[in-house]
């Protein structure tokens, strides 16, 4: 079984001076990783099987955190576009 607290700690990201630790919800084999930042919510979906059976957990963690950082940076940059 997945230790959700450890997984949440591993998936924590830092942007500028903000530390964002996700909430993780498990329901019938599906896993929701929920990040909340500046009024924005970003959710990454996975499965218990994918996490438990992945060859290297660090690859999974890196994939998720990079994707979330990319989405946050994109949304932040859109706020500063002069139109």
GIFEN-V353648 format. One record per run of one state. SS is the DSSP state (H for helix, E for strand, - for the rest). FROM is the first residue (numbers start at 1). LEN is the number of residues. If there is no record, write none. Layout:
BEGIN
SS;FROM;LEN
SS;FROM;LEN
END
This chain:
BEGIN
-;1;3
H;4;7
-;11;2
E;13;3
-;16;2
E;18;3
-;21;2
E;23;5
-;28;2
E;30;8
-;38;2
E;40;8
H;48;6
-;54;3
H;57;23
-;80;4
END
